[in-house]
Amino acid sequence: MYNRDRAVSYANTYWNSHNPTFRYFSINDCTNFISQCLHAGGYPMVGGRDRGRGWWYHKGHPDNWSYSWAVAHSLHGFLRSRAQRVPRVEDLQIGDVICYDFEGDGRWNHNTIVTYKDENGQAYVNAHTNNSQHRYWQYQDSAAWTPNIRYDFFHIR
C-alpha cells in the first residue's frame, strides 16, 4: 500500500541532495528523484529486466534501471497505465505526481511530487534538476515554462 507520508518525507529529506544508494543523474535528475519518492512510499516496482517495460531500479547496479524510472516521458507513459489521471490539481493529494510538457508538443519533460496543499487546494511540489522544495505547481517562474505548457495530474493509488 502506498504511504503518502513516507513519500513526502523522502521528498523533503532529499530535495536538495541525493541519496547515495541511488544513481544521481547530474544533468536531469527529476524523474529519478520522483521515482525514489514513489519507491520510498512503497509504490511497487514492476518488471526488472527489459528497460523499456515496467518501472524498476536494481540497487547495487547503478546502470540497471528502467527508462520509466529516470526518463520523464517514460514515467508519464507508465503512470498513464498505473495511476489515476485526475482533471484538476485540486484533486491531488500529497504524494501525487504532476507531469509537465513545457512546449505542449506531447513530449513530457519534467515530473514533480506534491508535498503540500494550501487551504485553496493548490499544490506545492518538490523536484530535482533545479532543486525545489514547496514550489508552486504551475512552474511559471521556470526558464523552461512556455505559454504552451501542459500538465497531467496523477493520483497514486
HELIX and SHEET records of a PDB file:
HELIX    1   1 ARG A    4  TYR A   14  1                                  11    
HELIX    2   2 CYS A   30  ALA A   40  1                                  11    
HELIX    3   3 TYR A   67  ALA A   70  1                                   4    
HELIX    4   4 ALA A   72  ARG A   82  1                                  11    
HELIX    5   5 VAL A   89  ASP A   91  5                                   3    
SHEET    1   A 6 GLN A  84  VAL A  86  0                                        
SHEET    2   A 6 ARG A 150  HIS A 155 -1                                        
SHEET    3   A 6 VAL A  97  ASP A 101 -1                                        
SHEET    4   A 6 HIS A 110  LYS A 117 -1                                        
SHEET    5   A 6 ALA A 123  ALA A 127 -1                                        
SHEET    6   A 6 SER A 132  TYR A 136 -1                                        
END                                                                             
